[in-house]
Amino acid sequence: VLLRMLHSYYYHIQEYENSLVTKFYGVHCVKPVGGQK
């Protein structure tokens, strides 16, 4: 189910960058200082 929603969700986040969905579900990206680990 989540993989089917991913395409639509990606475009939603592109349009609404401050969406509360990311805050509720913790869908975010963490980039460590100094590159990928």
mmCIF entry with sequence, helices, sheets and N, C-alpha, C, O atoms, coordinates in Angstrom:
data_MODEL
# 
_entry.id   MODEL 
# 
_entity.id                         1 
_entity.type                       polymer 
_entity.pdbx_number_of_molecules   1 
# 
_entity_poly.entity_id                      1 
_entity_poly.type                           'polypeptide(L)' 
_entity_poly.nstd_linkage                   no 
_entity_poly.nstd_monomer                   no 
_entity_poly.pdbx_seq_one_letter_code       VLLRMLHSYYYHIQEYENSLVTKFYGVHCVKPVGGQK 
_entity_poly.pdbx_seq_one_letter_code_can   VLLRMLHSYYYHIQEYENSLVTKFYGVHCVKPVGGQK 
_entity_poly.pdbx_strand_id                 A 
# 
loop_
_entity_poly_seq.entity_id 
_entity_poly_seq.num 
_entity_poly_seq.mon_id 
_entity_poly_seq.hetero 
1 1  VAL n 
1 2  LEU n 
1 3  LEU n 
1 4  ARG n 
1 5  MET n 
1 6  LEU n 
1 7  HIS n 
1 8  SER n 
1 9  TYR n 
1 10 TYR n 
1 11 TYR n 
1 12 HIS n 
1 13 ILE n 
1 14 GLN n 
1 15 GLU n 
1 16 TYR n 
1 17 GLU n 
1 18 ASN n 
1 19 SER n 
1 20 LEU n 
1 21 VAL n 
1 22 THR n 
1 23 LYS n 
1 24 PHE n 
1 25 TYR n 
1 26 GLY n 
1 27 VAL n 
1 28 HIS n 
1 29 CYS n 
1 30 VAL n 
1 31 LYS n 
1 32 PRO n 
1 33 VAL n 
1 34 GLY n 
1 35 GLY n 
1 36 GLN n 
1 37 LYS n 
# 
_struct_asym.id          A 
_struct_asym.entity_id   1 
# 
loop_
_struct_conf.conf_type_id 
_struct_conf.id 
_struct_conf.pdbx_PDB_helix_id 
_struct_conf.beg_label_comp_id 
_struct_conf.beg_label_asym_id 
_struct_conf.beg_label_seq_id 
_struct_conf.pdbx_beg_PDB_ins_code 
_struct_conf.end_label_comp_id 
_struct_conf.end_label_asym_id 
_struct_conf.end_label_seq_id 
_struct_conf.pdbx_end_PDB_ins_code 
_struct_conf.beg_auth_comp_id 
_struct_conf.beg_auth_asym_id 
_struct_conf.beg_auth_seq_id 
_struct_conf.end_auth_comp_id 
_struct_conf.end_auth_asym_id 
_struct_conf.end_auth_seq_id 
_struct_conf.pdbx_PDB_helix_class 
_struct_conf.details 
_struct_conf.pdbx_PDB_helix_length 
HELX_P HELX_P1 AA1 LEU A 2  ? GLU A 15 ? LEU A 2  GLU A 15 1 ? 14 
HELX_P HELX_P2 AA2 LEU A 20 ? TYR A 25 ? LEU A 20 TYR A 25 1 ? 6  
# 
_struct_conf_type.id          HELX_P 
_struct_conf_type.criteria    ? 
_struct_conf_type.reference   ? 
# 
loop_
_atom_site.group_PDB 
_atom_site.id 
_atom_site.type_symbol 
_atom_site.label_atom_id 
_atom_site.label_alt_id 
_atom_site.label_comp_id 
_atom_site.label_asym_id 
_atom_site.label_entity_id 
_atom_site.label_seq_id 
_atom_site.pdbx_PDB_ins_code 
_atom_site.Cartn_x 
_atom_site.Cartn_y 
_atom_site.Cartn_z 
_atom_site.occupancy 
_atom_site.B_iso_or_equiv 
_atom_site.pdbx_formal_charge 
_atom_site.auth_seq_id 
_atom_site.auth_comp_id 
_atom_site.auth_asym_id 
_atom_site.auth_atom_id 
_atom_site.pdbx_PDB_model_num 
ATOM 1   N N  . VAL A 1 1  ? 0.830  -1.189 0.000  1.00 0.00 ? 1  VAL A N  1 
ATOM 2   C CA . VAL A 1 1  ? 0.000  0.000  0.000  1.00 0.00 ? 1  VAL A CA 1 
ATOM 3   C C  . VAL A 1 1  ? 0.875  1.253  0.000  1.00 0.00 ? 1  VAL A C  1 
ATOM 4   O O  . VAL A 1 1  ? 0.632  2.178  -0.774 1.00 0.00 ? 1  VAL A O  1 
ATOM 5   N N  . LEU A 1 2  ? 1.885  1.286  0.858  1.00 0.00 ? 2  LEU A N  1 
ATOM 6   C CA . LEU A 1 2  ? 2.735  2.473  0.944  1.00 0.00 ? 2  LEU A CA 1 
ATOM 7   C C  . LEU A 1 2  ? 3.496  2.728  -0.349 1.00 0.00 ? 2  LEU A C  1 
ATOM 8   O O  . LEU A 1 2  ? 3.667  3.880  -0.746 1.00 0.00 ? 2  LEU A O  1 
ATOM 9   N N  . LEU A 1 3  ? 3.950  1.681  -1.004 1.00 0.00 ? 3  LEU A N  1 
ATOM 10  C CA . LEU A 1 3  ? 4.672  1.869  -2.267 1.00 0.00 ? 3  LEU A CA 1 
ATOM 11  C C  . LEU A 1 3  ? 3.760  2.421  -3.353 1.00 0.00 ? 3  LEU A C  1 
ATOM 12  O O  . LEU A 1 3  ? 4.208  3.201  -4.192 1.00 0.00 ? 3  LEU A O  1 
ATOM 13  N N  . ARG A 1 4  ? 2.500  2.035  -3.353 1.00 0.00 ? 4  ARG A N  1 
ATOM 14  C CA . ARG A 1 4  ? 1.553  2.577  -4.338 1.00 0.00 ? 4  ARG A CA 1 
ATOM 15  C C  . ARG A 1 4  ? 1.281  4.055  -4.072 1.00 0.00 ? 4  ARG A C  1 
ATOM 16  O O  . ARG A 1 4  ? 1.040  4.816  -5.009 1.00 0.00 ? 4  ARG A O  1 
ATOM 17  N N  . MET A 1 5  ? 1.317  4.463  -2.821 1.00 0.00 ? 5  MET A N  1 
ATOM 18  C CA . MET A 1 5  ? 1.056  5.855  -2.460 1.00 0.00 ? 5  MET A CA 1 
ATOM 19  C C  . MET A 1 5  ? 2.273  6.756  -2.668 1.00 0.00 ? 5  MET A C  1 
ATOM 20  O O  . MET A 1 5  ? 2.129  7.976  -2.741 1.00 0.00 ? 5  MET A O  1 
ATOM 21  N N  . LEU A 1 6  ? 3.451  6.181  -2.761 1.00 0.00 ? 6  LEU A N  1 
ATOM 22  C CA . LEU A 1 6  ? 4.690  6.951  -2.770 1.00 0.00 ? 6  LEU A CA 1 
ATOM 23  C C  . LEU A 1 6  ? 4.746  8.002  -3.869 1.00 0.00 ? 6  LEU A C  1 
ATOM 24  O O  . LEU A 1 6  ? 5.166  9.131  -3.615 1.00 0.00 ? 6  LEU A O  1 
ATOM 25  N N  . HIS A 1 7  ? 4.336  7.659  -5.075 1.00 0.00 ? 7  HIS A N  1 
ATOM 26  C CA . HIS A 1 7  ? 4.381  8.595  -6.200 1.00 0.00 ? 7  HIS A CA 1 
ATOM 27  C C  . HIS A 1 7  ? 3.515  9.824  -5.915 1.00 0.00 ? 7  HIS A C  1 
ATOM 28  O O  . HIS A 1 7  ? 3.972  10.954 -6.085 1.00 0.00 ? 7  HIS A O  1 
ATOM 29  N N  . SER A 1 8  ? 2.289  9.615  -5.491 1.00 0.00 ? 8  SER A N  1 
ATOM 30  C CA . SER A 1 8  ? 1.384  10.731 -5.182 1.00 0.00 ? 8  SER A CA 1 
ATOM 31  C C  . SER A 1 8  ? 1.879  11.528 -3.986 1.00 0.00 ? 8  SER A C  1 
ATOM 32  O O  . SER A 1 8  ? 1.792  12.756 -3.970 1.00 0.00 ? 8  SER A O  1 
ATOM 33  N N  . TYR A 1 9  ? 2.393  10.835 -2.996 1.00 0.00 ? 9  TYR A N  1 
ATOM 34  C CA . TYR A 1 9  ? 2.901  11.504 -1.796 1.00 0.00 ? 9  TYR A CA 1 
ATOM 35  C C  . TYR A 1 9  ? 4.086  12.400 -2.133 1.00 0.00 ? 9  TYR A C  1 
ATOM 36  O O  . TYR A 1 9  ? 4.197  13.509 -1.609 1.00 0.00 ? 9  TYR A O  1 
ATOM 37  N N  . TYR A 1 10 ? 4.962  11.931 -2.996 1.00 0.00 ? 10 TYR A N  1 
ATOM 38  C CA . TYR A 1 10 ? 6.129  12.719 -3.413 1.00 0.00 ? 10 TYR A CA 1 
ATOM 39  C C  . TYR A 1 10 ? 5.685  14.048 -4.020 1.00 0.00 ? 10 TYR A C  1 
ATOM 40  O O  . TYR A 1 10 ? 6.219  15.101 -3.669 1.00 0.00 ? 10 TYR A O  1 
ATOM 41  N N  . TYR A 1 11 ? 4.717  14.004 -4.922 1.00 0.00 ? 11 TYR A N  1 
ATOM 42  C CA . TYR A 1 11 ? 4.245  15.231 -5.555 1.00 0.00 ? 11 TYR A CA 1 
ATOM 43  C C  . TYR A 1 11 ? 3.488  16.127 -4.570 1.00 0.00 ? 11 TYR A C  1 
ATOM 44  O O  . TYR A 1 11 ? 3.533  17.352 -4.689 1.00 0.00 ? 11 TYR A O  1 
ATOM 45  N N  . HIS A 1 12 ? 2.804  15.534 -3.617 1.00 0.00 ? 12 HIS A N  1 
ATOM 46  C CA . HIS A 1 12 ? 2.121  16.313 -2.583 1.00 0.00 ? 12 HIS A CA 1 
ATOM 47  C C  . HIS A 1 12 ? 3.142  17.105 -1.761 1.00 0.00 ? 12 HIS A C  1 
ATOM 48  O O  . HIS A 1 12 ? 2.948  18.294 -1.507 1.00 0.00 ? 12 HIS A O  1 
ATOM 49  N N  . ILE A 1 13 ? 4.216  16.454 -1.351 1.00 0.00 ? 13 ILE A N  1 
ATOM 50  C CA . ILE A 1 13 ? 5.245  17.108 -0.546 1.00 0.00 ? 13 ILE A CA 1 
ATOM 51  C C  . ILE A 1 13 ? 5.975  18.178 -1.352 1.00 0.00 ? 13 ILE A C  1 
ATOM 52  O O  . ILE A 1 13 ? 6.380  19.200 -0.800 1.00 0.00 ? 13 ILE A O  1 
ATOM 53  N N  . GLN A 1 14 ? 6.146  17.951 -2.650 1.00 0.00 ? 14 GLN A N  1 
ATOM 54  C CA . GLN A 1 14 ? 6.770  18.974 -3.489 1.00 0.00 ? 14 GLN A CA 1 
ATOM 55  C C  . GLN A 1 14 ? 5.926  20.245 -3.514 1.00 0.00 ? 14 GLN A C  1 
ATOM 56  O O  . GLN A 1 14 ? 6.459  21.354 -3.529 1.00 0.00 ? 14 GLN A O  1 
ATOM 57  N N  . GLU A 1 15 ? 4.612  20.075 -3.519 1.00 0.00 ? 15 GLU A N  1 
ATOM 58  C CA . GLU A 1 15 ? 3.705  21.219 -3.580 1.00 0.00 ? 15 GLU A CA 1 
ATOM 59  C C  . GLU A 1 15 ? 3.468  21.856 -2.210 1.00 0.00 ? 15 GLU A C  1 
ATOM 60  O O  . GLU A 1 15 ? 3.360  23.076 -2.095 1.00 0.00 ? 15 GLU A O  1 
ATOM 61  N N  . TYR A 1 16 ? 3.390  21.020 -1.175 1.00 0.00 ? 16 TYR A N  1 
ATOM 62  C CA . TYR A 1 16 ? 3.118  21.495 0.186  1.00 0.00 ? 16 TYR A CA 1 
ATOM 63  C C  . TYR A 1 16 ? 4.270  21.080 1.095  1.00 0.00 ? 16 TYR A C  1 
ATOM 64  O O  . TYR A 1 16 ? 4.168  20.093 1.824  1.00 0.00 ? 16 TYR A O  1 
ATOM 65  N N  . GLU A 1 17 ? 5.356  21.831 1.049  1.00 0.00 ? 17 GLU A N  1 
ATOM 66  C CA . GLU A 1 17 ? 6.565  21.453 1.790  1.00 0.00 ? 17 GLU A CA 1 
ATOM 67  C C  . GLU A 1 17 ? 6.369  21.428 3.303  1.00 0.00 ? 17 GLU A C  1 
ATOM 68  O O  . GLU A 1 17 ? 7.064  20.685 3.995  1.00 0.00 ? 17 GLU A O  1 
ATOM 69  N N  . ASN A 1 18 ? 5.451  22.211 3.823  1.00 0.00 ? 18 ASN A N  1 
ATOM 70  C CA . ASN A 1 18 ? 5.221  22.258 5.273  1.00 0.00 ? 18 ASN A CA 1 
ATOM 71  C C  . ASN A 1 18 ? 4.060  21.370 5.704  1.00 0.00 ? 18 ASN A C  1 
ATOM 72  O O  . ASN A 1 18 ? 3.400  21.646 6.706  1.00 0.00 ? 18 ASN A O  1 
ATOM 73  N N  . SER A 1 19 ? 3.814  20.318 4.957  1.00 0.00 ? 19 SER A N  1 
ATOM 74  C CA . SER A 1 19 ? 2.715  19.405 5.247  1.00 0.00 ? 19 SER A CA 1 
ATOM 75  C C  . SER A 1 19 ? 2.850  18.807 6.653  1.00 0.00 ? 19 SER A C  1 
ATOM 76  O O  . SER A 1 19 ? 3.949  18.460 7.086  1.00 0.00 ? 19 SER A O  1 
ATOM 77  N N  . LEU A 1 20 ? 1.732  18.694 7.348  1.00 0.00 ? 20 LEU A N  1 
ATOM 78  C CA . LEU A 1 20 ? 1.752  18.098 8.682  1.00 0.00 ? 20 LEU A CA 1 
ATOM 79  C C  . LEU A 1 20 ? 1.951  16.592 8.644  1.00 0.00 ? 20 LEU A C  1 
ATOM 80  O O  . LEU A 1 20 ? 2.282  15.990 9.666  1.00 0.00 ? 20 LEU A O  1 
ATOM 81  N N  . VAL A 1 21 ? 1.759  15.978 7.495  1.00 0.00 ? 21 VAL A N  1 
ATOM 82  C CA . VAL A 1 21 ? 1.929  14.527 7.381  1.00 0.00 ? 21 VAL A CA 1 
ATOM 83  C C  . VAL A 1 21 ? 3.336  14.130 7.813  1.00 0.00 ? 21 VAL A C  1 
ATOM 84  O O  . VAL A 1 21 ? 3.513  13.137 8.518  1.00 0.00 ? 21 VAL A O  1 
ATOM 85  N N  . THR A 1 22 ? 4.332  14.897 7.394  1.00 0.00 ? 22 THR A N  1 
ATOM 86  C CA . THR A 1 22 ? 5.711  14.561 7.763  1.00 0.00 ? 22 THR A CA 1 
ATOM 87  C C  . THR A 1 22 ? 5.931  14.708 9.260  1.00 0.00 ? 22 THR A C  1 
ATOM 88  O O  . THR A 1 22 ? 6.723  13.964 9.840  1.00 0.00 ? 22 THR A O  1 
ATOM 89  N N  . LYS A 1 23 ? 5.262  15.632 9.884  1.00 0.00 ? 23 LYS A N  1 
ATOM 90  C CA . LYS A 1 23 ? 5.417  15.823 11.326 1.00 0.00 ? 23 LYS A CA 1 
ATOM 91  C C  . LYS A 1 23 ? 4.733  14.704 12.117 1.00 0.00 ? 23 LYS A C  1 
ATOM 92  O O  . LYS A 1 23 ? 5.253  14.275 13.147 1.00 0.00 ? 23 LYS A O  1 
ATOM 93  N N  . PHE A 1 24 ? 3.582  14.229 11.653 1.00 0.00 ? 24 PHE A N  1 
ATOM 94  C CA . PHE A 1 24 ? 2.863  13.169 12.357 1.00 0.00 ? 24 PHE A CA 1 
ATOM 95  C C  . PHE A 1 24 ? 3.510  11.801 12.174 1.00 0.00 ? 24 PHE A C  1 
ATOM 96  O O  . PHE A 1 24 ? 3.607  11.029 13.128 1.00 0.00 ? 24 PHE A O  1 
ATOM 97  N N  . TYR A 1 25 ? 3.946  11.499 10.974 1.00 0.00 ? 25 TYR A N  1 
ATOM 98  C CA . TYR A 1 25 ? 4.453  10.165 10.681 1.00 0.00 ? 25 TYR A CA 1 
ATOM 99  C C  . TYR A 1 25 ? 5.967  10.068 10.680 1.00 0.00 ? 25 TYR A C  1 
ATOM 100 O O  . TYR A 1 25 ? 6.510  8.972  10.536 1.00 0.00 ? 25 TYR A O  1 
ATOM 101 N N  . GLY A 1 26 ? 6.661  11.185 10.838 1.00 0.00 ? 26 GLY A N  1 
ATOM 102 C CA . GLY A 1 26 ? 8.117  11.149 10.894 1.00 0.00 ? 26 GLY A CA 1 
ATOM 103 C C  . GLY A 1 26 ? 8.760  10.799 9.575  1.00 0.00 ? 26 GLY A C  1 
ATOM 104 O O  . GLY A 1 26 ? 9.842  10.211 9.551  1.00 0.00 ? 26 GLY A O  1 
ATOM 105 N N  . VAL A 1 27 ? 8.120  11.146 8.479  1.00 0.00 ? 27 VAL A N  1 
ATOM 106 C CA . VAL A 1 27 ? 8.684  10.884 7.156  1.00 0.00 ? 27 VAL A CA 1 
ATOM 107 C C  . VAL A 1 27 ? 9.607  12.050 6.831  1.00 0.00 ? 27 VAL A C  1 
ATOM 108 O O  . VAL A 1 27 ? 9.161  13.117 6.409  1.00 0.00 ? 27 VAL A O  1 
ATOM 109 N N  . HIS A 1 28 ? 10.890 11.828 7.034  1.00 0.00 ? 28 HIS A N  1 
ATOM 110 C CA . HIS A 1 28 ? 11.848 12.897 6.829  1.00 0.00 ? 28 HIS A CA 1 
ATOM 111 C C  . HIS A 1 28 ? 13.213 12.305 6.493  1.00 0.00 ? 28 HIS A C  1 
ATOM 112 O O  . HIS A 1 28 ? 13.384 11.087 6.459  1.00 0.00 ? 28 HIS A O  1 
ATOM 113 N N  . CYS A 1 29 ? 14.145 13.152 6.255  1.00 0.00 ? 29 CYS A N  1 
ATOM 114 C CA . CYS A 1 29 ? 15.490 12.724 5.884  1.00 0.00 ? 29 CYS A CA 1 
ATOM 115 C C  . CYS A 1 29 ? 16.488 13.380 6.830  1.00 0.00 ? 29 CYS A C  1 
ATOM 116 O O  . CYS A 1 29 ? 16.377 14.566 7.140  1.00 0.00 ? 29 CYS A O  1 
ATOM 117 N N  . VAL A 1 30 ? 17.455 12.604 7.280  1.00 0.00 ? 30 VAL A N  1 
ATOM 118 C CA . VAL A 1 30 ? 18.513 13.130 8.134  1.00 0.00 ? 30 VAL A CA 1 
ATOM 119 C C  . VAL A 1 30 ? 19.822 12.975 7.384  1.00 0.00 ? 30 VAL A C  1 
ATOM 120 O O  . VAL A 1 30 ? 20.179 11.877 6.958  1.00 0.00 ? 30 VAL A O  1 
ATOM 121 N N  . LYS A 1 31 ? 20.534 14.080 7.225  1.00 0.00 ? 31 LYS A N  1 
ATOM 122 C CA . LYS A 1 31 ? 21.826 14.048 6.544  1.00 0.00 ? 31 LYS A CA 1 
ATOM 123 C C  . LYS A 1 31 ? 22.917 14.380 7.559  1.00 0.00 ? 31 LYS A C  1 
ATOM 124 O O  . LYS A 1 31 ? 23.001 15.517 8.024  1.00 0.00 ? 31 LYS A O  1 
ATOM 125 N N  . PRO A 1 32 ? 23.752 13.402 7.907  1.00 0.00 ? 32 PRO A N  1 
ATOM 126 C CA . PRO A 1 32 ? 24.799 13.656 8.901  1.00 0.00 ? 32 PRO A CA 1 
ATOM 127 C C  . PRO A 1 32 ? 25.883 14.589 8.366  1.00 0.00 ? 32 PRO A C  1 
ATOM 128 O O  . PRO A 1 32 ? 26.182 14.592 7.172  1.00 0.00 ? 32 PRO A O  1 
ATOM 129 N N  . VAL A 1 33 ? 26.456 15.367 9.254  1.00 0.00 ? 33 VAL A N  1 
ATOM 130 C CA . VAL A 1 33 ? 27.566 16.240 8.889  1.00 0.00 ? 33 VAL A CA 1 
ATOM 131 C C  . VAL A 1 33 ? 28.751 15.353 8.508  1.00 0.00 ? 33 VAL A C  1 
ATOM 132 O O  . VAL A 1 33 ? 29.073 14.408 9.229  1.00 0.00 ? 33 VAL A O  1 
ATOM 133 N N  . GLY A 1 34 ? 29.383 15.642 7.410  1.00 0.00 ? 34 GLY A N  1 
ATOM 134 C CA . GLY A 1 34 ? 30.528 14.841 6.983  1.00 0.00 ? 34 GLY A CA 1 
ATOM 135 C C  . GLY A 1 34 ? 30.166 13.741 6.003  1.00 0.00 ? 34 GLY A C  1 
ATOM 136 O O  . GLY A 1 34 ? 31.016 12.918 5.665  1.00 0.00 ? 34 GLY A O  1 
ATOM 137 N N  . GLY A 1 35 ? 28.927 13.707 5.541  1.00 0.00 ? 35 GLY A N  1 
ATOM 138 C CA . GLY A 1 35 ? 28.543 12.740 4.513  1.00 0.00 ? 35 GLY A CA 1 
ATOM 139 C C  . GLY A 1 35 ? 27.775 11.549 5.042  1.00 0.00 ? 35 GLY A C  1 
ATOM 140 O O  . GLY A 1 35 ? 27.404 11.484 6.214  1.00 0.00 ? 35 GLY A O  1 
ATOM 141 N N  . GLN A 1 36 ? 27.548 10.616 4.144  1.00 0.00 ? 36 GLN A N  1 
ATOM 142 C CA . GLN A 1 36 ? 26.749 9.428  4.441  1.00 0.00 ? 36 GLN A CA 1 
ATOM 143 C C  . GLN A 1 36 ? 27.520 8.454  5.316  1.00 0.00 ? 36 GLN A C  1 
ATOM 144 O O  . GLN A 1 36 ? 28.727 8.289  5.141  1.00 0.00 ? 36 GLN A O  1 
ATOM 145 N N  . LYS A 1 37 ? 26.845 7.810  6.249  1.00 0.00 ? 37 LYS A N  1 
ATOM 146 C CA . LYS A 1 37 ? 27.480 6.830  7.134  1.00 0.00 ? 37 LYS A CA 1 
ATOM 147 C C  . LYS A 1 37 ? 26.774 5.514  7.027  1.00 0.00 ? 37 LYS A C  1 
ATOM 148 O O  . LYS A 1 37 ? 27.156 4.552  7.694  1.00 0.00 ? 37 LYS A O  1 
# 
